[in-house]
Amino acid sequence: MEGQPLTASCKGQLEAAEGQVSAAEQDLGAIVRGAPKSEDAYQARSTLAHVYFRLGRFHDAEAQLAAMALMKPAAEDVRNVAPLYNLLARSADVAVGRSEPATLVSKTIEGNVFAPVTVNGTATAYMVDTGMNLSMMSESEAARLHLKAQSVETRMYDISGKESAPIQIVEVEELVVGETSVRHVPFLVVPDTNGAFEGVPEGERGVLGIQPLIALGSLGFAADGKLEVGGEVNSRMGEAPLLFDGAMPLAQIVCQGKTVTVTFDSGATQTTFNPPFAKLFPELVRSGRNETHALNGISGTTRERATSVARLVFTFGREVKLKGATILLDETSGASGWAGANLGFDSMQQAEPFAMDFREMKFVFGAAR
């Protein structure tokens, strides 16, 4: 009922989504200690595992997963990711060394933002992808950097909902972005034929996932191609909450006066709208043209039923006008069942300048440092 206080479980999950890690640990930990064999305790551990994973605290994440496995030995999702968590926990957690604010000049390749980085002392440029729950590089890039991959019997699911082959992992000892040094960063290794690297030259086939991006503290996108990393950001136009669902950032847009929760994926070339959006705006679906839409992910490309509308307008900091917007009609990834859209590069361009402040957990529009 309205005005009723949140349950302890809901309170802890909300704190986790808002990035209030200490509060989430306290409240979710109290549930585990109070009723260690309960379903609430299982869900509390699951929430904490996701928080620790996105922060690169893999030892803590593995400990939560191990406890979940004891509670539900037959749980397929836990059994699937356990080898990955075990492998990641064998190395040191992601850690920030030196860190100073910096302004970088990015470049755009095939509708994606690439930031200059140094990987184990080698200068290159990698894609900035908030939608990746681990960083990624191609097989040729791993070979170029003399990194030896370790295989693990875990399969992952991409934006299309497609299952990957068993994955391979390498560890980058030091990743430098601007004036920030991030150590012990794990990278998935995938074939060079992966759709993410289409049109990307050899030597730049890498993707920065959520762990190193959070480690930067803040990430600002400007219309002139500059990236502001680290440091404090100030608002010129307004702010909006930045939340997480597991390792995926969430934002909000406003369309026809309705607020819609969306996933924020800087690695997606095009914004796509999901079945919940279609249910919320059936008149848009009726006005569109039926088609199939290609979704690229770590497992390859799938084609999905969709409706294409000539024009779609919404607000994300600024007014965003999309031409030929795509509304997917079937669920693909887990988020597509509840998130209204996956916000991509085409929408980001029109919203610039803006910043993601991971310390204060907010989007800052018209951002200046």
Long-range contacts (C-beta under 8 A, 24 or more apart in sequence): 8-40, 9-40, 9-43, 9-44, 12-44, 12-47, 13-43, 13-47, 16-47, 16-48, 16-50, 16-51, 16-244, 17-243, 17-244, 17-245, 17-250, 18-241, 18-243, 18-361, 19-242, 19-243, 19-244, 19-358, 19-361, 21-51, 21-55, 24-48, 24-51, 37-71, 41-71, 42-68, 42-71, 42-72, 45-71, 49-85, 50-246, 50-247, 51-244, 53-85, 53-133, 53-246, 53-247, 54-133, 54-210, 54-211, 54-214, 54-244, 54-246, 54-247, 55-94, 55-211, 55-214, 56-93, 56-94, 56-95, 56-184, 56-185, 56-211, 56-214, 56-215, 57-93, 57-94, 58-85, 58-88, 58-89, 58-91, 58-93, 58-94, 58-186, 59-89, 59-93, 61-85, 61-88, 61-89, 62-86, 62-88, 62-89, 80-154, 80-155, 81-154, 82-154, 83-152, 83-153, 83-154, 84-152, 84-154, 84-167, 84-169, 87-150, 87-152, 87-169, 88-169, 88-186, 91-171, 91-184, 91-186, 92-183, 92-184, 93-184, 94-182, 94-183, 94-184, 94-185, 94-186, 94-211, 94-212, 94-215, 95-182, 95-183, 95-184, 96-180, 96-181, 96-182, 96-183, 96-215, 97-174, 97-180, 97-181, 97-182, 97-183, 98-179, 98-180, 98-181, 99-179, 99-180, 99-181, 99-216, 99-217, 99-230, 100-178, 100-179, 100-180, 100-230, 100-231, 101-178, 101-179, 101-228, 101-229, 101-230, 101-231, 101-369, 102-177, 102-178, 102-179, 102-180, 102-228, 102-229, 102-230, 103-178, 103-226, 103-227, 103-228, 103-229, 104-177, 104-178, 104-226, 104-227, 104-228, 104-229, 105-225, 105-226, 105-227, 106-225, 106-226, 106-227, 107-225, 108-225, 109-199, 109-200, 109-201, 109-204, 110-198, 110-199, 110-200, 110-269, 111-269, 111-270, 111-345, 111-346, 112-266, 112-267, 112-269, 112-345, 113-221, 113-227, 113-266, 113-345, 114-204, 115-177, 115-208, 115-227, 115-229, 116-177, 117-175, 117-176, 117-177, 117-206, 117-208, 118-174, 118-175, 118-176, 119-145, 119-172, 119-174, 119-175, 119-206, 120-145, 120-147, 120-172, 120-173, 120-174, 121-174, 124-203, 124-204, 124-206, 125-204, 126-204, 126-206, 126-207, 126-208, 127-196, 127-200, 127-206, 127-207, 127-208, 127-267, 128-208, 128-213, 128-219, 128-227, 128-266, 128-267, 129-207, 129-208, 129-209, 129-265, 129-266, 129-267, 130-210, 130-213, 130-248, 130-249, 130-264, 130-265, 130-266, 130-267, 130-356, 131-159, 131-248, 131-263, 131-264, 131-265, 131-266, 131-267, 131-268, 131-342, 132-207, 132-208, 132-209, 132-210, 132-267, 133-209, 133-210, 133-246, 133-247, 133-248, 134-186, 134-187, 134-188, 134-209, 134-210, 134-211, 135-172, 135-185, 135-186, 135-187, 135-188, 135-206, 135-207, 135-208, 135-209, 135-211, 135-212, 136-187, 136-188, 136-189, 136-190, 136-196, 136-206, 136-207, 136-209, 136-298, 137-170, 137-187, 137-188, 137-189, 137-190, 137-205, 137-206, 137-207, 138-189, 138-190, 138-191, 138-192, 138-194, 138-197, 138-205, 138-206, 139-189, 139-190, 139-191, 139-192, 140-192, 140-202, 140-205, 141-202, 141-203, 141-205, 141-206, 142-170, 142-187, 142-189, 144-202, 144-203, 145-172, 147-171, 147-172, 147-187, 147-189, 149-189, 156-188, 156-298, 156-299, 157-299, 157-333, 157-334, 158-297, 158-298, 158-299, 158-333, 159-265, 159-268, 159-295, 159-296, 159-297, 159-332, 159-333, 159-342, 160-295, 160-296, 160-297, 160-299, 160-301, 160-302, 160-304, 160-332, 160-333, 161-302, 161-331, 161-332, 161-333, 161-334, 161-336, 162-297, 162-299, 162-300, 162-302, 163-299, 164-298, 164-299, 165-299, 175-208, 175-212, 177-208, 177-212, 177-216, 177-229, 178-216, 178-227, 178-229, 178-230, 179-230, 180-215, 180-216, 180-217, 180-229, 180-230, 182-211, 182-212, 182-215, 182-216, 185-211, 185-212, 186-211, 188-298, 190-298, 194-298, 194-300, 195-296, 195-297, 195-300, 195-301, 196-267, 196-296, 196-297, 196-298, 198-296, 207-267, 210-247, 210-248, 210-249, 213-356, 213-358, 214-358, 216-358, 217-357, 217-358, 217-359, 218-355, 218-356, 218-357, 218-358, 218-359, 219-355, 219-356, 219-358, 220-353, 220-354, 220-355, 220-356, 220-364, 220-367, 220-369, 221-266, 221-348, 221-352, 221-353, 221-354, 221-355, 222-352, 222-353, 223-349, 223-352, 223-353, 228-355, 228-367, 228-369, 231-369, 232-369, 233-355, 233-357, 233-364, 233-367, 233-368, 233-369, 234-364, 234-367, 234-368, 234-369, 235-364, 235-365, 235-366, 235-367, 236-365, 236-366, 236-367, 236-368, 237-317, 237-318, 237-365, 237-366, 238-317, 238-365, 238-366, 239-362, 239-363, 239-364, 239-365, 240-317, 240-362, 240-363, 240-365, 241-361, 241-362, 241-363, 242-356, 242-357, 242-358, 242-361, 242-362, 242-363, 243-361, 245-335, 245-339, 248-335, 249-356, 250-339, 251-316, 251-343, 251-363, 253-314, 253-315, 253-316, 253-320, 253-340, 253-341, 253-343, 254-314, 254-315, 255-281, 255-312, 255-313, 255-314, 255-315, 256-281, 260-314, 260-340, 260-341, 261-338, 261-339, 261-340, 262-339, 262-340, 262-341, 262-342, 262-343, 263-335, 263-339, 263-341, 263-342, 263-343, 264-343, 264-356, 265-342, 265-343, 265-344, 266-344, 266-345, 266-348, 267-344, 267-345, 268-342, 268-343, 268-344, 268-345, 269-344, 269-345, 269-346, 270-326, 270-344, 270-345, 270-346, 271-322, 271-325, 271-326, 271-341, 271-342, 271-343, 271-344, 271-346, 271-347, 272-306, 272-326, 272-327, 272-328, 272-341, 272-342, 272-344, 273-312, 273-325, 273-326, 273-327, 273-328, 273-340, 273-341, 274-327, 274-328, 274-331, 274-335, 274-336, 274-337, 274-339, 274-340, 274-341, 274-342, 275-328, 275-329, 275-330, 275-331, 275-336, 275-337, 276-337, 276-338, 276-339, 276-340, 277-327, 277-340, 277-341, 278-307, 278-327, 278-328, 278-329, 280-340, 284-309, 284-312, 284-327, 285-309, 285-327, 285-329, 288-327, 291-326, 293-326, 293-328, 295-332, 302-332, 304-328, 304-329, 304-330, 304-332, 305-329, 305-330, 316-343, 316-347, 316-350, 316-351, 317-351, 317-354, 317-363, 317-365, 317-366, 318-350, 318-351, 318-365, 319-350, 320-347, 320-350, 320-351, 321-350, 322-346, 322-347
